[in-house]
């Protein structure tokens, strides 16, 4: 697959079997012209895995009712946030399409399908734990938080009347955010600025809660 190393760098995951990721990044229009397997079946699997991991995380971290949890999960895994992640990471760069197909014109649904296909590929290659790690890196910090650590941290600092500062810098493969709270530094890393900020806030909240 052309550009596999760059794709792996962007998502923070290395495939043991490249056939899975090749299938995930093969559009049906490409199959019409080449001998290949499209990503529709693997996208179905990825959708199931994504819904399970998000549902599991909500169950553990959100005390809402069944109806509230279902609504939050539907919002978190909807087309808009998934397509935004695809755009932010430039995942369309690696999608194989047929001649004359304009990838820039792909809808939110088509882009969100690509993200689900990626999750399916990681699941087949590395299992459920690899998917959890992937989503921690590129997903949860970039969508509506399952637990809003940033607001939680800001509220705790305000109530305790202690200083709070976020400092974000670029690193190889993404970003690192340092939270300085009452003179103590805690860090978080992510593929996007928002993801790194989320991870730093989570580390700080964990530290404050002892």
C-alpha positions as CSV (number, residue, x, y, z in Angstrom):
1,X,0.0,0.0,0.0
2,X,1.5,3.4,-1.0
3,X,2.1,5.6,1.9
4,X,1.5,3.0,4.6
5,X,4.4,4.2,6.8
6,X,3.0,7.8,6.7
7,X,-0.5,6.5,7.5
8,X,0.8,4.5,10.4
9,X,2.7,7.6,11.7
10,X,-0.5,9.7,11.5
11,X,-2.6,7.2,13.5
12,X,0.1,6.0,15.8
13,X,-0.4,2.3,15.0
14,X,1.8,-0.1,13.0
15,X,0.1,-3.0,11.1
16,X,1.4,-6.5,11.3
17,X,-0.7,-7.6,8.3
18,X,-1.0,-4.8,5.7
19,X,-3.8,-6.6,3.9
20,X,-6.3,-5.4,6.5
21,X,-5.4,-1.7,6.0
22,X,-5.3,-2.1,2.3
23,X,-8.9,-3.4,2.3
24,X,-10.0,-0.6,4.7
25,X,-8.6,2.1,2.3
26,X,-10.1,0.6,-0.9
27,X,-13.2,2.3,-2.2
28,X,-15.8,0.3,-4.3
29,X,-15.0,2.5,-7.3
30,X,-11.4,1.2,-7.3
31,X,-12.6,-2.4,-7.2
32,X,-14.4,-1.8,-10.5
33,X,-11.1,-1.3,-12.2
34,X,-8.7,-3.5,-10.2
35,X,-8.5,-6.9,-8.6
36,X,-9.1,-5.9,-5.0
37,X,-11.5,-6.1,-2.0
38,X,-13.5,-3.0,-1.1
39,X,-13.9,-1.7,2.5
40,X,-17.7,-2.2,2.9
41,X,-17.4,-5.4,5.0
42,X,-14.6,-4.2,7.1
43,X,-16.4,-0.9,7.6
44,X,-19.4,-2.9,9.0
45,X,-17.1,-4.6,11.5
46,X,-15.4,-1.3,12.5
47,X,-18.8,0.3,13.2
48,X,-19.6,-2.6,15.6
49,X,-16.3,-2.3,17.3
50,X,-16.5,1.5,17.6
51,X,-20.0,1.4,19.1
52,X,-18.9,-1.3,21.6
53,X,-15.8,0.6,22.8
54,X,-17.7,3.9,23.1
55,X,-20.6,2.2,24.9
56,X,-18.2,0.4,27.2
57,X,-16.5,3.7,28.1
58,X,-19.8,5.5,28.7
59,X,-21.0,2.6,30.9
60,X,-17.9,2.9,33.1
61,X,-17.6,6.7,33.2
62,X,-21.1,8.1,32.8
63,X,-23.8,7.4,35.4
64,X,-26.7,8.2,33.1
65,X,-29.7,6.1,32.3
66,X,-29.8,3.6,29.4
67,X,-31.6,6.1,27.2
68,X,-29.2,8.9,28.0
69,X,-26.2,6.6,27.4
70,X,-27.6,5.5,24.0
71,X,-28.2,9.2,23.0
72,X,-24.6,10.2,24.0
73,X,-23.1,7.2,22.1
74,X,-25.1,8.1,19.0
75,X,-23.9,11.6,19.2
76,X,-20.3,10.7,19.7
77,X,-20.1,8.2,16.8
78,X,-22.2,10.2,14.4
79,X,-21.0,11.1,10.9
80,X,-19.9,14.7,11.6
81,X,-17.3,14.0,14.3
82,X,-15.9,10.9,12.5
83,X,-15.5,12.8,9.2
84,X,-13.8,15.7,11.1
85,X,-11.2,13.2,12.4
86,X,-10.7,11.8,8.9
87,X,-10.1,15.4,7.6
88,X,-7.9,16.4,10.5
89,X,-5.6,13.4,10.0
90,X,-5.7,13.6,6.2
91,X,-6.9,10.0,5.9
92,X,-8.5,10.6,2.5
93,X,-5.0,10.9,1.1
94,X,-4.6,7.1,1.4
95,X,-8.0,6.0,0.0
96,X,-7.8,4.2,-3.3
97,X,-10.5,5.2,-5.7
98,X,-11.3,4.6,-9.3
99,X,-10.1,6.8,-12.1
100,X,-11.9,10.1,-12.3
101,X,-13.4,9.9,-8.8
102,X,-13.0,13.2,-6.9
103,X,-12.2,12.3,-3.2
104,X,-12.6,15.9,-2.2
105,X,-16.3,15.7,-3.0
106,X,-16.9,12.7,-0.7
107,X,-19.8,13.2,1.8
108,X,-19.6,13.1,5.6
109,X,-21.0,9.6,5.5
110,X,-18.3,8.4,3.1
111,X,-15.6,9.9,5.2
112,X,-17.1,8.5,8.4
113,X,-17.3,5.1,6.7
114,X,-13.5,5.3,6.1
115,X,-12.9,5.9,9.8
116,X,-15.0,2.9,10.7
117,X,-13.1,0.8,8.2
118,X,-9.8,1.9,9.8
119,X,-11.1,0.7,13.2
120,X,-12.2,-2.6,11.7
121,X,-8.7,-3.0,10.2
122,X,-7.0,-2.4,13.5
123,X,-9.3,-4.8,15.2
124,X,-8.5,-7.6,12.8
125,X,-4.8,-6.8,13.0
126,X,-4.4,-6.2,16.7
127,X,-7.6,-7.0,18.5
128,X,-9.8,-5.0,20.8
129,X,-7.1,-3.6,23.0
130,X,-5.3,-2.2,20.0
131,X,-8.6,-0.5,19.0
132,X,-9.0,1.0,22.5
133,X,-5.4,2.4,22.3
134,X,-6.1,3.8,18.8
135,X,-9.3,5.5,19.9
136,X,-7.6,7.0,22.9
137,X,-5.0,8.5,20.6
138,X,-7.0,9.9,17.8
139,X,-10.7,9.7,18.8
140,X,-11.8,10.4,22.3
141,X,-9.9,13.6,22.7
142,X,-11.2,14.9,19.3
143,X,-14.9,14.3,19.9
144,X,-17.4,15.1,22.6
145,X,-15.6,13.8,25.7
146,X,-17.1,10.7,27.4
147,X,-16.0,12.5,30.6
148,X,-15.2,16.2,30.3
149,X,-11.9,16.3,32.0
150,X,-11.0,19.8,30.9
151,X,-14.1,21.4,32.4
152,X,-13.7,19.2,35.5
153,X,-10.1,20.4,36.0
154,X,-11.0,24.0,35.4
155,X,-13.8,23.8,37.9
156,X,-11.6,22.1,40.5
157,X,-8.9,24.7,40.1
158,X,-11.4,27.6,40.3
159,X,-13.0,26.1,43.5
160,X,-9.6,25.6,45.1
161,X,-8.4,29.0,43.9
162,X,-5.2,27.6,42.5
163,X,-3.4,28.5,39.2
164,X,-4.0,26.6,36.0
165,X,-2.3,26.8,32.7
166,X,-2.3,24.7,29.5
167,X,0.8,24.8,27.2
168,X,0.8,22.9,23.9
169,X,3.7,22.2,21.7
170,X,4.3,20.2,18.5
171,X,6.2,16.9,18.8
172,X,7.0,14.1,16.3
173,X,3.7,12.6,15.2
174,X,1.4,15.0,17.1
175,X,1.3,17.3,20.1
176,X,2.1,17.4,23.8
177,X,0.2,19.5,26.2
178,X,1.5,20.4,29.7
179,X,-0.9,21.3,32.4
180,X,0.6,23.5,35.1
181,X,-1.5,23.4,38.2
182,X,-0.4,25.0,41.4
183,X,3.2,24.8,40.1
184,X,3.0,21.1,39.3
185,X,3.4,19.9,35.7
186,X,1.5,17.0,34.1
187,X,1.6,16.0,30.4
188,X,-0.6,14.4,27.8
189,X,0.1,13.6,24.1
190,X,-2.2,13.1,21.1
191,X,-2.4,13.2,17.4
192,X,-4.3,16.5,17.5
193,X,-4.0,19.5,19.8
194,X,-7.4,18.9,21.3
195,X,-6.5,15.2,22.0
196,X,-3.3,16.2,23.8
197,X,-5.1,18.8,25.9
198,X,-7.8,16.2,26.8
199,X,-5.1,13.7,27.9
200,X,-3.2,16.3,29.9
201,X,-6.4,17.3,31.7
202,X,-7.2,13.6,32.4
203,X,-3.8,13.1,33.9
204,X,-4.2,16.2,36.1
205,X,-7.7,15.2,37.3
206,X,-6.4,11.7,38.2
207,X,-3.5,13.3,40.1
208,X,-5.9,15.7,42.0
209,X,-8.2,12.8,42.9
210,X,-5.3,10.9,44.3
